[in-house]
Each structure stands twice: as structure tokens, then as C-alpha cells.
Amino acid sequence: MTPSIPVPLHDEDRQALAALRARGYHVHDIQEISRDQRPFAVRIAEQDRILAPGVRLHKETVELGGDDFTNVHTLRVALSAACVEAESESAGFHLSDWCSTDAVAAVNGSFSFISDEPGHQPAEPCLDFCSRHGETVSLPTVTKPAFLVYRGQPSLRTLPAVGTLIVGGSIREWIGSKEAAAPDNVRRGALAVFGAANCTILYADNALTGFTRFVERAGNVTPRDAGAVDAVVERVAPDIHVIRSVHPGGGANLFTGCYVLRAAATQARPLAVGAEVRVTGIAGIDTEELDCGISVGPSAADAAAGEVAAYDVSLGISPFRPVRYARTLLWKQGETLCFRVFDGAPLTDSFRGMTPVEVAHHLSRTGVDPRAAYHLDGGQSSKIAFRYGEVSEVVGNLHYLQWPSSEETTFRWRGIEGRRLHSAFIVRAHTERFRSRQERRVAGG
């Protein structure tokens, strides 16, 4: 995309105010949004839009009792007429960028690493499983649900954190490091997988923003174990992953590669610097047949019941607490894939989103099984971008501000672009879909 020409700050704020007021939000001061978001508590008229054949966006307000409400945006994609893929980038992107390309619509993706330290970020920020254009770039540390496009077909399924790989010519089983069976399996010859999902997000007070998120660098390593050897796996080229460094006794930096493999010291011979690593299977799935995929959040039923142990300190403060919060859900009904954003702004009295229990009850009332609908990243990430005719628009999270950098004191309105994401779900017409891994290989791509 062509970068915009920087404008003086006062002009930028004036343009932001005009854009907000054109959308019906009567904001008088951009900086005030960091303290008071009540102007965004606006009920919307019910509306149904056909964005493309088989792609429909429905908008409505749902009352929650008293003066409380949420605005609900539901995107339905008939898979007979359009396709949905999980796109991800380690460098990140803005959701609205996709609608200036070939996408009909885009929805915020799943949970990724997030902190407020730009100088301390993981090489692979997507937490747990991630397959990017058919290349497995991150392995799961624990069993979680996942969205997959496997042999050209999208699905939602529980993905056990087990599989196979080849390292240095040796076939080995692997298991997620957070699985209860991991220590026993490693003693028997399996490899345990660590990654950014093993980090711990910490918080500190900040006079301007209220808090900052960070990771303690010295402690951001694999557990020390004299009987183990850890190997950091790095992506050096498309479909080529090699061991970058070896750490007898553990202590490998969680952020330096795509993931870390741990072996028992007596069985660590293949873990040598420069050895190639190729993931061949995940929970019985042939990775050669994967077009793309990503771990997703807990089902709405599990989140409502508090069964979220797999979603831990790598997310910081749990997003599944019983508080109202903007949320994004994903489910599949027959041959239709559905996304739903429950919008909300935290600094309001009446418009803050939904609790996990409210989400589950709402889904049940609207005919959706909460056991089959899954949370995506919510809060400041909840957003849908779409093309309607020749116009690109967004819904959700229009109060979003970019925090000041360490040298600044001014917030910047970024309600259209939204938070920078590392994953998203992209909807394309079938005629515009990207080629599968097998198609690219046949074409020599």
C-alpha cells in the first residue's frame, strides 16, 4: 500500500474527528478517548448487507438489561460461493489493509503474543499452532481447538499437541511441553515443544496509559534441566527450518526461533547446529496436505464454564474473566462459516461488550451450539473489515487509540486500521482464492 503523507498532529486530530463524526460518533477531543469512550455507546439500526455472492454481513443491537447493550456484527460465508483462509505474518499487518487487495472481508485472528516492548518480541508471535501458506511455522505446546484448511477444506477441530518430525534424518515424535505426559514422553525418546506460548506476560503501572505489558528477559527461557538438551529451530528460507543453537541443560531463549525442541540428554544426538527440521505430522494430520491453519480460543461453552487452563500466562490477564469485553466468535454451521463480533468500549457505562457467560447464552438463544463456537482474540482486536461495492469499511473497535511511544505523550486515533495483528481470517471469492500448497508446487511456485 502507498504510505500516507505525514501531517502535523493537530491536522491529524482534526481529520480523525471529522471521520468519527461522519460515522455518528460525537467526539470533541481525540486525547479524551483515552479516558472517556462514552461517545461510542451508540445503538445501531438493524441492517443486512450482501457483500458478495454467499457473503453476508448482519448488524444489530442486542440489549443486555438496564441501559446496557452491545452492537453485534455477524459475517456469514457460504463455502460453496467463497473461501476463508487463515493468513498470518510475523511482522504483522492492519486488518483494513486486506480490503485494498483481493479480499471481500477480513476478521481479526486468534491470540498472538502482545507486549509493549518493541525491542523484545518473539521471532514467531502466533501462539501455539500456525501453518502459513502450507508451511508449519509454529507447533502447539498444548491441546487446543484449531481452524484448518486441510486438503482444501476448512474445518474447526480439537488439535492434540502431538505429532512427528524429521530432524537430522531421524524420525521423532514430539509433544507439547504443557501436556501432562510431556516429561514421560521425553524420557522415552520424544521431543517436547516450547515457544512463545511458554512466556509470561507481566504488568507495570504507567502514568499515561495506566499499565504496560512486558516479559522479563532473563527468565524468558526454557526450564533448566541437567538431563535435557534444547535446540532452537529457526526458519531460514521457505520450507527450510534448521537448528540455530543447542543448549545442554536447557535455558534456551523462547523468542529466538520458531520453536524450541527438548530431548533427553541421552537421546539428543540428532539435535545439532545446522540440522534440518521438517514437521511431518500434527495429531495424525499430514502437514503436506495443510494449506493453512491456526490455534483458536476455547469454545464459548468452555469459556463460560471457566475451563480455560490452556490459555494461560502467555496472554497476561485472562481475557475470559467474568467481565464485559468486546469479543469475536467463530463457528461452522453446515457449509457456512460464521464470525460474530460483540462490540464494546471499556471506558463507557453501558457499552462494554459481553461476559463469556452472556456470550454462551446469546449463542444458544440464536440457535448456535456454544460447544461448537470458538473465541478469537477479543477486546482491542475485535474487528471486521469489508468491501461494499467500491467502498472499504470496518465495524468494531472504532474507539481504538495507538498508545504513545516512549518519546511521546499523544495518543493517535487508529479506529479504521485497528490494532496491528499477526493473524486474520480472509474471505475471498472462489475466483480470487490463493492457490493451495499442492497447486503452487505443480506450478513451480
N, C-alpha and C positions, 0 to 999 in steps of 0.2 A: 504494500500500500504506500502511496505517496505521503511522506510525513507532513503534518500541518506546520505552517509557519508560526513560530512563537510570537505571542502578542504580549504587551505589558499586562501585568497582573490585574490591574483594575479593569482593563478591557476584557480579560478572560472572565472575570467575575460577572461583568455586565452581560456578556454573551450567555453565560450559564444561567443567569436569572431570566433572560428572555426565553431560553429553551425550556426552562421549568414552567414558566407562566403559560407558555404556549400549550403545555400539557396539562394545565389546570392546577398547578401547584403554586400557591401564592407565597413564595419565599421572598423575604426582603433583604436577607443578608446571607451570603454563602457561608461565611465563617460561623454563623449562628447554628447551622445544621449540625455542627459537632456537639451542640449542647441541647438543641430542641428540634425534633423532627415532626412535630405535630402538623405542620402544613401538608405532610404526605398522607395523613389519615383521611383519605378521600374515597368514598364509596364509588364504584364504577357501575355503569349501566351494563346489563347483560348483553353480550354480543357473540356472534358466531361468524368466523371468517374461514373461507376455503382458501388456503394459501397456494395449493397446487393440487392436481388430481390425487386424491387419497390422503391429503394432509390438511387437517382442520384444527383451528385454534378457537377455544371457547373461553370466554371471560365472564365472571360473575362475582358478586359479593356474597359472602356467607356470614350470617350473623352468629355471634358466639354468646349472646346473652348480655343484658345491660346495654351499654353503648359499645361493647367490644365487637370487632368484626375482623375478617381477613378478606383480601381480594384473591380469588382463585383463578389461575390460568392453566388450562388443560390443553395439551397438544396431543392429538391422536394421529398416528401414522399407519395407514393401511399398507402392509408389507407387500401386497400384490401390486401396488402402484408406486411405491417409493422405498428407499432403503435407509437404514440407520447404521452408522458405524461409530465406534469409539475412536476418536482422534486424540493424540497426546503429543506433547513436546516438552522436553526437559527445560527449554528456555522459556516456555510459557507463551501465552497469547491472550488477547481480549476476545470475548465471545462474539462481539459485534463484528470483528474482522472477517468472520466466516461468511457473513451475508454480503460481503463485497466480492465474494468469489463465486463458487457454483452451488452454494448451499441454499436450500429453501428455508431451513430453520436450523437453529443450534440451541442446545440446552446445556447448562453448566454440568460438569462431570462429577467424578467421585472425589474422595478425600485424598488430598496431597499434602506433603509437608508444607507448613507455613510458619515462619517466624519473621521478626522484624530486623534481623541482622543480614543485610545483603551480602556481607562478606563471608558468611558461614552457611552455605546451602549444600544439600546433597547433589551428587552428580546425577542421580535419578530420583526426582522428588515424588513420583507417583508411588503411593504406599501399597505394598504387597504386590499382587499380580498385575502385570501390564504387558500386553502384546501390541506392538506398534507396527502397523503395516506388515503383519505376519512375522515380526521378529520379537521374540520373547526378551524383553529388556529388564524385567524385574520379576522375581519369584515371590510367592506368598510365604509369609512367616507363620501364618495361622489359617485355619479353615474359615473361609468367608464366602458369601454369595458373590457371583461374578456375572457380568454381561460378556457374552462371547459371540463372535461371528465365526462359526465353525463350519467348514465346507460350504460356505456361502450363506448359512442360515443363522439368524440371530436367535439367541436364547438367554434365559436367566436361570442359573443353577447354582447350587452349593458347590464350591470348588475346594475339595480337601487339599491341604498343603503337603502333598507328597508327589513324587514323580521320579523320572530318570534323567540322567545326563551322561555325556561322554566328556571326560577330562583327561587330556594327555593320552588318548587312545584307550582309556579304561572306562568301562560302563559301570556307573554307580547309581544307587538310589539316593534320593535326597528327601528331606523332611523339613518343614518349617520349624524354626528354633523355638517358637512359642507353643508348639504342640507338646502335650504332656509326655508323649512317647519319644521325644527327640533324644534325650540322653541315652536311653537304652538302645535306640536305633543306631546312634553314632558308635557306641561300643561294639555293635555288631557289624559295622562297616559302612553305614550310611553317612551321608554328608548333611549337616544342619545348615539352613539358610538364615542369614541375618541381613538386615538392610536398614534403610531409613525408618522403617516401621518399628525398629527397636529403640529409637531415640526417645528422649524425654523432653517435652516442651515445658519450660519454666516461665514464670511471670515476674515482672518487676514493676513497681509504680513509676508512672511518668506524669509530670505536672501538666503537660499539654494534652496528651492523648488518653490519659487515665492509666494505661498499662502498656508494657511492651512484652513481646514473646521472644524467648531466646533458648539456646541449647548450650549447656556448659561444655566447652570444647574438650577439656581434659577428660571428662567422664563419658564422652560420646564414642565409646569403643566397645568391642565385643568383650564378654566377661573373661577375666583371667582364668586360665586352667592349664596347669602344668602338663596335663595329659592330652592336650589338644593342639592342633595346628590350624591356623586360619589363613585363608587365601582370598585376597581382594580380586574380584573379577571386573574387568574393565572392557567397555566396548571400544574397539579401535577402528572399526570400519563396519559398514552394513553387514549384518550376519556374521561378524567376526568378533568373538569375545575371547580375551586371553587373561591369564593370571598376571596381575600387575605387581603384587608383592605378597610375600609369605611371612606369617607371624607365629613362630613357635610360642606356645603358652598363651595365645590369644592377644587381646589388646589391639585389634585391627580397627582403624577409623571407619565408622559406619557410613561416612559421607563420601569416601574417596572413589568408589566404584559403583557399578550397577547393584551388586550384592556381594556378600561375603560367604564363602563356603568353609565350614568347620569339619575337620576329620579327627578321629582319634590319632594320636601321635604315632601309634604302631601301624597305622594304615594310611599314612599321608604321603606315600611316595609319589603318586601322580600330581600332587599339588606343588608344582614347580613354576618359578617365574617364567613366563613366556608360553606356558602350556595352553593350548586352545581348549575352550569350554563350549560345548554345544548342548543345549537343553533339548531333549528328545520327547519327553512326555510330562504332562501335568495331570494327575489323577486319572490316568488311563486315556487321556486325550493326546493324540499325535500332534505335536506342535507344528509339523509341516502342513497341517490342514487348517491351522488357525489363521484367519485374516486379520483379526484384531480382538482385543478384549481388555477388561479392567475389573479389578475388585470393586464391589459396591458396598453400601452400608447395610445395616441389619434390616430385616423385614419390619414393616410397620407394627406387626404383632409383637415381635421380639423387643423392639424399641419401647413399646408401650409397657411391656412386662419387665423392663429393666435387664433383659438378657443380652447385654452388650459387652461382655468381657473381652471380646476380640478387638474392640475399639477402645484403645487404652491411652496411655500417657503420650503416645506419639501425636495425638490430636490435641493435647493440652486439656483444658477444661472440657468435660464431656458435652458434646452437642445434644445428647439425649437426656439431659436433665429435665425434670418436670416443670419447665418454664416455656412460655410462649416465645416462638422463634420462627423466623422465615425458614421454610423447608421446601425441598424438592423431592418428589417421589417418582419412581419408575416401575411400571408393571407391563405384563403382556396378557392380553385377552384374545384368545384365538390367534388370528393373524393380524392383530392390531397391537402396535407398541404405543404405550401411553406415558406421558410425562405430566406431572402436575406440580405447579409452584403455588405454595401458600405464602403470599407476600406479607411483609410486615417491616416496620421500622422500630428499632428497640427504644428509641428516645421519644416515645409517644405514650399517651394514656390509654388508648383504645385500639391501636392498630399495631400489634407486635407479632403476628403470626399465630402458630398453634403449638400446643404441647404434643409430645408423642402420643399420649392417650387420646387427645382430641383428634389427631390425625387418623388414628386407627378407627375411632368411632365414625368419623366423617366418611372414610372409605367404605366401611360397612353399610352406612346409610345410602351410599351412592352405588351399591352393587359391586364393590371391589373387595376381594378377599385380602384382608390385611396381612395374611401369611404369605401372599404372593406379590406384594408390593414392597419395593425396597427404597430406603433412603439414599439419596445422593448428598453431596456436600450442600449444606444449607446456609442460613444466615447471610453474610455479606456476599456469598457466591450465587445465591438463588436468582436465576435469570433465564429468560427465553429471548433469543434474538430471531428475527424472521424477516423475510421479504414478502411484501404485499403489493403486487403489481410491480411498479418500478421503485417503490419506496422501501427502505430498510427501517425497521422499528425494533424496539425492545420493550419487554414488560418485566417487572420485578426489580426491586433493589434500586429504585431511582434516586434514593437518598445518598447513595454511596459517595464517600469522600476519600481521596487519596491522602494518607497521612503525610505531614511534613517530614522532610528528610532531617538529618541531624543539624544541618546548617540553616534550616528554615523554620518559620513559625506559622506559615499559612497553609491551610487545607485547600485542596483543589477538588472541585466537583467533577466526578467521573461517573455520573449516573448512566450515561449511554454506554461507555466502554465497560464499566464494571470492574471488578477485581481481576487482576491478571491470573489466569487459570493455567493449569498444566494438563487438564483433560476436559473433553466435552463430547457430547453426542451430536453428530452432524446428520441432518436429514437431507437427502438428495433425491431428485427424480431418478428413476431407474436408468434413463438415458445419460445421466450425469455421474453415475456411481464410479468410484475409483476401481481399478482393476484388482482382482484378488491376487494373492501371492502366486498362485499357480499360473494365472493369466500373465502376470508380469514375467514369470520365468520363461513361459513359452515364447513371449515376445522379445525375450532377451533383455528385459528391463532390470 
